[in-house]
Every structure is written in C-alpha cells, then in structure tokens.
Amino acid sequence: MLGLHRGAGKRTVVEGLAREAAAAGTPLGIGAAPRLVRDDDYSQELPTVVPLPAGTVVLTTRDILSQGGGGIDILQDTGIMSSLGELAVAQVREEGEVALFGPSEPEKIHKVTGLLRMHGALRQVVTAGWEHQAFLKTGLFDGVVLCAGLGIAPSEDRAVAAIGYEVDALDLGECDPRTRTSYEVARSRNEIVVADVEGRVLRTLTRDPAAAARWITKGDAPSTVTVIVPGKLNDDLVRPLVQAGMSGKFVAEDVTRIRVAPIYFKAWLKGGGQYQVVHRTPLLAVALNPHDPVSGLTAGPPEFLERVGELISRVAVHDVVHETPPAGGRRSWKFWSRKSD
C-alpha cells in the first residue's frame, strides 16, 4: 500500500481492508514502514496508528506496546532491531487503535512477512510512504495499491493529471525474454546497451547517458531503437531521443530506476514509444482520497473518481469515504468503484 503524498489515505484503506477481512474470517497481517518526520535539525521514525479489528496480526515493537497497547498480545519477537526497539509479531485481542511499525529496509521484509504468515495471516498488507518506494523492487510483494488524492497538487485538475502520470510511471510492462538477456549483458558490463526491435544487442555504449544519447541520435542507430539501461533512466538519455523524433523502447530493471520528468516521459509515449522493466511489480489498483487534510479542500467524490477512472481506465480505481456515523452508531465504510474494462 504505497502512499504518494501526505494525506493520501493509506490508513483509511488499510482499516477498511482489515475490517472486511475480519468479517470474512480471514484476518489480515499488517505491517507499516516507519513514517519519516524531518526538519532542519533531525529526522525521526514514527509508527502508524490505525483502528483495527480483533484477530488482526500486526508488526509492532514491545517499546510501543509498553506505552499503552492493552488490547494486543505479543506472539513472537523477530530478532530485528529498529529505532523504536525490537520488532515483534502481535495479535489484536480487542478492537482499537494499534501502533504499527515495521522495517524500513527491503531486505528485512521477507523475514517479517514470513513470520506474519506463520501466525495465520495468509494475506498481508504493508503500508509505506513514497520515501519507501524501494519496496517496489523485485520479489518483495505480489502487487501494489497506490494511494493518492487531492493533496498531491494545488488544484483538482492538476491532481488528476499528477495521479495519471504516476500510474503511467508505475504500471509498466515487462520486457520479453530476449531483451531480458540483453539486460544481463548491460548489467554485467555496467554499460548502456542498444538493441534491435527483437531485443538483440547491436552495441554496448558508455555508461554516461548523455554520451550514449549522442551516439544514438547521430544516425548510427535505427530510428526505432531499444535502449537498455543498467542503472537509472533519466532525462539525460530520454530528452535527446524525444527531441530527435525517435521511437522505440527504454528498458530498466524496475520502476524505481526510472526518473524521467513528466514532460519527456509523456512525450516519448505520445510518439509511440514504450517504457518496460525487467522485473515488474503489478499495480493492482488506485485508492483515491477526495479530501486533502492539509488544505482542507474536498472534491466531489463520485466526480473525482470518474475523472481519474477515465484517465487510467486500465487499472481498477476505488474511492473510500470514511463516513460519520449517527450518535452511538458504528463507523461504516462505503466503497465506490470504477473497474477497468
């Protein structure tokens, strides 16, 4: 569960999913990467507090629980230390607010999610902010739910456009086997590789993106070209090819390696080009928050949902609204969803 910005609504979505899972008799396992708070003098890692139903299996720390987690039972210590103490697997005994805290390092994810599974959580969710986009790397998760909303930009129009760009940048296709083999050549040599449309290596170039772009645009390469990058793909390589009117494919290891400005990213797509990855983490859905808690602005939920859904119709788009219950009533969750065709 990846939040694009502050107030994206990750906690709202996680609570809704946890309640549905508990009602179905299959409690979720839930972890959360640390929330990072920075100012000029220091940075601090904080837990994510979410109201959760009984039975939910969570990652937290004993130090957090000692500060008031009365409705939580420790199931197992993990042996993994964090800035807030040793991580532990626990289970919610009584419905209430739970402080979630998990690892910030991708390599530790496998271990802790395995422990959640050992304690009955066959389905798991890890919530993380955009600063933890390294979690999108190969093999960590089966898929991503992107949380975004009105708070991503100063206006509704710009928010819709920004969400559309982020979906395009995350929902990339996987390259074919031959191109994957050519990527291994590029990685082993740490050099940019130019391949033909079928992925066969034509030439290995310098690892300098600007120098590689000069060779490609001089006319020595085909007008439709596959460019395989072992490191980060950025404007230094994409912009010259866009300006030269070229087309083809850019291939990088995964979505975390693609750092292209929206104007050049979209221009390459508009010209018939593609971006592909060697290792893909599927984008399962987009969860929208029509309210910006920072500015206090709110868009019409159905209208906002429809606008974003029309822009990114290939991905399921959901809007989760936290409704205020009548006096004495329980909180309820209402889902509007616009499925992809």
C-alpha positions as CSV (number, residue, x, y, z in Angstrom):
1,M,0.0,0.0,0.0
2,L,2.1,2.9,-1.3
3,G,1.1,6.5,-0.4
4,L,2.1,9.1,-2.9
5,H,1.9,12.1,-0.6
6,R,0.9,13.2,2.9
7,G,-2.8,12.6,3.4
8,A,-3.1,10.1,0.6
9,G,-5.4,7.9,2.7
10,K,-3.3,4.8,3.4
11,R,-4.6,4.3,6.9
12,T,-8.2,4.7,5.8
13,V,-7.8,2.0,3.2
14,V,-5.9,-0.4,5.5
15,E,-8.6,-0.1,8.2
16,G,-11.3,-0.8,5.6
17,L,-9.5,-3.9,4.2
18,A,-8.8,-5.2,7.8
19,R,-12.5,-4.9,8.7
20,E,-13.6,-6.7,5.6
21,A,-11.0,-9.5,6.1
22,A,-12.0,-9.9,9.7
23,A,-15.7,-10.1,8.8
24,A,-14.8,-12.8,6.3
25,G,-13.0,-14.8,8.9
26,T,-9.5,-14.4,7.3
27,P,-7.7,-11.8,9.3
28,L,-5.0,-9.7,7.6
29,G,-1.4,-9.5,8.6
30,I,-0.4,-5.8,8.6
31,G,2.9,-4.0,8.8
32,A,4.0,-0.5,8.2
33,A,7.3,1.1,7.2
34,P,8.3,3.9,9.6
35,R,6.7,7.3,9.0
36,L,9.6,9.8,8.5
37,V,9.3,13.2,10.0
38,R,12.1,15.6,9.1
39,D,13.0,19.2,9.9
40,D,16.3,21.2,9.6
41,D,17.9,19.6,12.7
42,Y,16.7,16.0,12.8
43,S,14.7,13.2,11.3
44,Q,12.5,10.8,13.3
45,E,10.8,7.5,12.6
46,L,7.3,7.2,13.9
47,P,4.7,4.4,14.0
48,T,1.4,4.5,12.0
49,V,-1.7,4.3,14.3
50,V,-4.7,2.5,12.7
51,P,-8.0,1.4,14.3
52,L,-8.1,-2.4,13.7
53,P,-10.5,-5.2,14.5
54,A,-9.8,-8.2,16.8
55,G,-7.8,-11.0,15.2
56,T,-5.6,-8.8,13.0
57,V,-1.9,-9.9,13.1
58,V,0.5,-6.9,13.1
59,L,4.1,-5.8,13.3
60,T,5.0,-3.5,16.1
61,T,7.6,-3.3,18.9
62,R,7.5,-4.1,22.6
63,D,8.5,-0.5,23.4
64,I,5.4,0.8,21.6
65,L,3.1,-1.6,23.4
66,S,4.5,-0.7,26.8
67,Q,3.2,2.8,26.2
68,G,-0.4,1.6,26.1
69,G,-1.2,-1.3,23.9
70,G,-3.6,-3.0,26.3
71,G,-5.6,-4.9,23.6
72,I,-2.5,-6.5,21.9
73,D,-0.9,-9.9,22.6
74,I,2.7,-10.5,21.7
75,L,3.1,-13.7,19.6
76,Q,6.8,-13.6,18.8
77,D,9.9,-11.4,18.9
78,T,11.6,-11.2,15.5
79,G,15.2,-10.5,16.5
80,I,15.1,-7.5,14.2
81,M,16.0,-4.2,15.8
82,S,14.6,-0.8,14.8
83,S,14.8,2.8,16.0
84,L,11.9,2.0,18.3
85,G,13.1,-1.3,19.7
86,E,12.9,-4.9,18.6
87,L,10.2,-5.7,16.1
88,A,7.5,-8.1,17.3
89,V,4.6,-10.0,15.8
90,A,1.4,-9.4,17.8
91,Q,-2.3,-10.0,17.5
92,V,-5.1,-7.6,18.2
93,R,-7.2,-9.0,21.1
94,E,-9.7,-6.2,21.4
95,E,-10.7,-3.8,18.7
96,G,-9.0,-0.5,18.9
97,E,-6.1,1.7,17.7
98,V,-2.9,-0.1,17.1
99,A,0.6,1.4,16.5
100,L,2.1,-0.4,13.5
101,F,5.9,-0.3,13.0
102,G,8.0,-2.4,10.6
103,P,11.3,-2.4,8.9
104,S,12.5,0.3,6.5
105,E,15.0,-1.9,4.7
106,P,13.6,-4.0,1.8
107,E,15.9,-7.0,2.6
108,K,14.1,-7.4,6.0
109,I,10.6,-7.6,4.5
110,H,10.8,-11.2,3.5
111,K,11.6,-12.3,7.0
112,V,8.9,-10.4,8.8
113,T,6.1,-11.2,6.3
114,G,7.1,-14.9,6.6
115,L,6.6,-14.6,10.4
116,L,3.1,-13.0,9.9
117,R,2.2,-15.9,7.7
118,M,3.4,-18.4,10.4
119,H,0.9,-16.9,12.8
120,G,-2.1,-17.3,10.5
121,A,-2.0,-14.2,8.4
122,L,-2.1,-15.7,4.9
123,R,-2.9,-12.4,3.3
124,Q,-0.7,-9.4,4.2
125,V,-0.6,-5.7,3.6
126,V,2.4,-3.5,4.2
127,T,1.8,0.3,4.2
128,A,4.5,2.7,3.2
129,G,5.0,6.3,2.1
130,W,6.6,7.4,-1.1
131,E,10.0,7.7,0.6
132,H,10.0,3.9,0.8
133,Q,9.5,3.3,-2.9
134,A,12.5,0.9,-2.8
135,F,9.8,-1.6,-1.6
136,L,8.7,-1.8,-5.2
137,K,11.8,-3.7,-6.1
138,T,11.7,-7.2,-7.4
139,G,10.1,-10.0,-5.3
140,L,9.1,-8.1,-2.2
141,F,5.3,-8.0,-3.0
142,D,2.8,-9.6,-5.3
143,G,1.3,-6.2,-6.2
144,V,0.9,-2.5,-5.2
145,V,-2.2,-0.5,-4.3
146,L,-1.4,3.2,-5.0
147,C,-3.0,5.7,-2.6
148,A,-3.3,9.2,-3.9
149,G,-5.7,12.1,-3.7
150,L,-6.5,15.7,-3.9
151,G,-3.5,16.6,-1.8
152,I,-1.0,15.6,-4.5
153,A,-1.4,19.0,-6.3
154,P,-2.8,22.5,-5.7
155,S,-5.9,22.0,-7.8
156,E,-8.3,19.3,-8.8
157,D,-7.2,19.4,-12.5
158,R,-3.5,19.2,-11.6
159,A,-4.2,16.4,-9.1
160,V,-6.0,14.3,-11.7
161,A,-3.1,14.8,-14.2
162,A,-0.5,14.0,-11.5
163,I,-2.2,10.8,-10.5
164,G,-2.4,9.8,-14.2
165,Y,1.3,10.4,-14.6
166,E,2.2,8.4,-11.5
167,V,0.1,5.4,-12.7
168,D,1.8,5.5,-16.1
169,A,5.2,5.5,-14.4
170,L,4.4,2.6,-12.1
171,D,2.2,0.4,-14.4
172,L,4.9,-0.6,-16.9
173,G,5.0,-3.8,-19.0
174,E,7.6,-6.5,-18.6
175,C,10.1,-6.9,-21.4
176,D,10.4,-10.1,-23.4
177,P,12.9,-12.9,-22.6
178,R,15.4,-11.9,-25.3
179,T,15.5,-8.3,-24.1
180,R,16.0,-9.6,-20.5
181,T,19.0,-11.5,-21.7
182,S,20.4,-8.3,-23.3
183,Y,19.7,-6.5,-20.0
184,E,22.0,-9.0,-18.3
185,V,24.7,-8.0,-20.7
186,A,24.2,-4.4,-19.9
187,R,24.3,-5.1,-16.2
188,S,27.4,-7.3,-16.3
189,R,29.3,-4.6,-18.2
190,N,27.7,-1.7,-16.4
191,E,27.1,-0.1,-19.8
192,I,24.0,1.1,-21.8
193,V,23.1,-1.3,-24.5
194,V,21.3,-0.6,-27.8
195,A,19.3,-3.5,-29.2
196,D,17.1,-4.1,-32.2
197,V,13.3,-4.3,-32.0
198,E,13.6,-8.0,-31.1
199,G,16.0,-7.3,-28.2
200,R,19.2,-8.5,-29.8
201,V,22.3,-6.5,-28.8
202,L,23.5,-4.2,-31.5
203,R,26.1,-2.3,-29.5
204,T,27.3,-1.6,-25.9
205,L,27.9,2.0,-25.2
206,T,29.4,4.1,-22.4
207,R,27.5,4.2,-19.1
208,D,27.3,8.0,-19.5
209,P,23.6,8.7,-20.6
210,A,24.5,12.0,-22.4
211,A,27.3,10.3,-24.4
212,A,25.0,7.3,-25.3
213,A,22.3,9.7,-26.4
214,R,24.8,11.5,-28.8
215,W,25.7,8.2,-30.4
216,I,22.1,7.0,-30.8
217,T,20.8,10.3,-32.3
218,K,23.8,10.8,-34.7
219,G,22.1,8.3,-37.1
220,D,24.2,5.3,-36.3
221,A,21.3,3.6,-34.5
222,P,17.9,2.6,-36.1
223,S,15.1,5.1,-35.9
224,T,13.2,2.7,-33.8
225,V,15.5,1.6,-31.0
226,T,15.6,-0.4,-27.8
227,V,17.8,1.2,-25.2
228,I,18.6,-0.9,-22.2
229,V,19.9,0.9,-19.1
230,P,21.6,-1.0,-16.2
231,G,21.3,2.0,-13.8
232,K,18.8,4.9,-13.6
233,L,17.0,6.1,-16.6
234,N,16.8,9.9,-16.6
235,D,16.3,13.0,-18.7
236,D,19.9,12.9,-20.0
237,L,19.0,9.9,-22.1
238,V,15.3,10.3,-22.8
239,R,15.2,14.0,-23.7
240,P,17.6,13.9,-26.7
241,L,15.8,11.0,-28.2
242,V,12.5,12.7,-27.8
243,Q,13.8,15.9,-29.4
244,A,15.3,13.8,-32.3
245,G,11.8,12.4,-33.0
246,M,12.9,8.8,-32.4
247,S,10.8,6.0,-31.0
248,G,11.2,2.5,-29.5
249,K,11.6,1.2,-26.0
250,F,13.5,2.2,-22.9
251,V,14.2,-0.8,-20.6
252,A,15.3,-0.6,-16.9
253,E,15.5,-3.1,-14.1
254,D,12.3,-1.9,-12.3
255,V,10.2,1.1,-11.8
256,T,12.4,2.5,-9.1
257,R,15.1,3.0,-11.7
258,I,13.0,5.3,-13.9
259,R,13.5,9.0,-13.1
260,V,12.2,10.9,-16.1
261,A,10.4,14.3,-15.9
262,P,6.7,14.1,-16.8
263,I,7.0,16.2,-19.9
264,Y,9.6,13.9,-21.5
265,F,8.1,10.7,-20.1
266,K,4.7,11.5,-21.7
267,A,6.3,12.9,-24.9
268,W,8.0,9.5,-25.5
269,L,4.7,7.7,-25.0
270,K,2.9,10.1,-27.3
271,G,5.4,9.5,-30.0
272,G,4.6,5.8,-29.9
273,G,7.5,4.8,-27.6
274,Q,7.3,2.5,-24.6
275,Y,8.9,2.0,-21.2
276,Q,9.5,-1.5,-20.0
277,V,11.0,-3.2,-17.0
278,V,12.9,-6.4,-16.4
279,H,11.2,-7.1,-13.1
280,R,7.6,-5.9,-12.7
281,T,5.5,-5.4,-9.6
282,P,1.9,-5.3,-10.7
283,L,-0.2,-2.2,-10.0
284,L,-3.4,-3.8,-8.6
285,A,-5.5,-0.7,-8.0
286,V,-5.6,3.0,-7.2
287,A,-7.3,4.2,-4.0
288,L,-8.4,7.8,-4.1
289,N,-8.8,10.3,-1.3
290,P,-11.1,13.2,-2.5
291,H,-10.2,15.2,0.7
292,D,-6.9,17.0,1.3
293,P,-6.4,17.1,5.1
294,V,-3.6,19.7,4.7
295,S,-5.5,22.4,2.8
296,G,-9.0,21.2,3.9
297,L,-10.2,21.2,0.3
298,T,-12.6,18.4,-0.8
299,A,-13.6,17.3,-4.3
300,G,-16.9,15.7,-5.1
301,P,-16.1,12.0,-4.5
302,P,-18.1,10.4,-7.4
303,E,-16.9,13.1,-9.9
304,F,-13.3,12.9,-8.8
305,L,-13.4,9.1,-9.1
306,E,-14.9,9.3,-12.6
307,R,-12.3,11.8,-13.8
308,V,-9.4,9.7,-12.6
309,G,-11.0,6.5,-13.7
310,E,-11.4,7.8,-17.3
311,L,-7.8,8.8,-17.4
312,I,-6.5,5.4,-16.2
313,S,-9.2,3.0,-17.2
314,R,-6.8,0.0,-17.4
315,V,-6.4,0.0,-13.6
316,A,-9.2,-0.5,-11.1
317,V,-9.9,2.8,-9.3
318,H,-11.6,2.9,-5.9
319,D,-12.7,5.7,-3.6
320,V,-13.0,5.0,0.1
321,V,-15.0,7.5,2.1
322,H,-14.9,7.4,5.9
323,E,-18.5,8.3,6.9
324,T,-19.5,9.9,10.2
325,P,-21.9,7.6,12.0
326,P,-25.1,8.6,13.8
327,A,-24.8,9.1,17.5
328,G,-23.9,5.8,19.1
329,G,-23.5,4.1,15.8
330,R,-20.5,2.2,14.5
331,R,-18.2,3.7,11.8
332,S,-19.1,2.4,8.4
333,W,-17.2,2.2,5.1
334,K,-18.6,3.0,1.7
335,F,-16.9,1.9,-1.5
336,W,-17.5,3.5,-4.9
337,S,-15.5,1.6,-7.5
338,R,-15.0,2.1,-11.2
339,K,-13.5,-1.1,-12.6
340,S,-11.3,-1.2,-15.6
341,D,-12.9,-2.6,-18.8
